[in-house]
Every structure is written in C-alpha cells, then in structure tokens.
Amino acid sequence: MKEEARMILRAAIEANQPSAVIKKGLGSRIHAHFAQLGVVELELPQRSSQPTPAQFGA
C-alpha cells in the first residue's frame, strides 16, 4: 500500500513539471532567459601595470 501511494505521488509530481525544464540544465535555462537581450560586447581596458603578489607579514 505504501508503494502504491509513492507511485501515485510521483506520477502527480511528474505531471506538474514541464518537460522542457526537466531536460535543460541551469546554464541552458539562464541562457534562454537572457538570449532575447542579444549579445553585449564589452571593451576590456589594457593593463597599465603588472599584478604584484600579496605581501604577508612585516
């Protein structure tokens, strides 16, 4: 009887999930959400100096 209840609950939950959401990963869903905005090209500034390592201690 418990297994039958589990099967009914699983079927009800799966029926409420859109199949497209289940098949797509998070990255694909984010991409699809923002795809309508188009491509944004940003200009990266040139480095004016080389990075220096952190100095720990005195």
N, C-alpha and C positions, 0 to 999 in steps of 0.2 A: 504494500500500500504506500509506503514511503517513497519507493522508487517511482511509482505512478505519479505521485504528487510532484516529484522533482521533474519528471518528464513534462508534465503539464506546465509547470512554471518556466522551464527552459524554453518550451515552444512559445509561450506568451511573450517572454523577453525577446527572443529572436525575431518574432513577428513585428515588434515595435521598432527594431533597429533598421535604419535604411541600409540597403546592401552596399551602396557606394561608400558609406562611411566606414563600414567594416573592412572593405578591400583596400582602402587608401591609408597610408601611414600619415603621421602627423606632419612631416615635411611636405608631403604632397597636398594635404589639406590647406596648409598655410600658403603654399604657392598658389593654389587655385583661388584662395580668398583675395590675395593681393594682385593677381595677374591682370585684373581689369585696369589697374593703375598704369600699366606699361613699364617700360624699362627706365630706370633712373641711372644716369651716368654721373658720377661724382669725380671732380678733379682732385687728385691727391697732391698735396704740396710736396715739393722737393725737400729733402732733409738738408738743414743748414749745418748740422754738426753730427758727428758720430755718437752713438749712445755710449755712456760710460757705465762700468759696473758699480753696483752699490758698495758703499764703504761701511763695514760693520766695525764697531769698536772705535776707540780713540787713539 
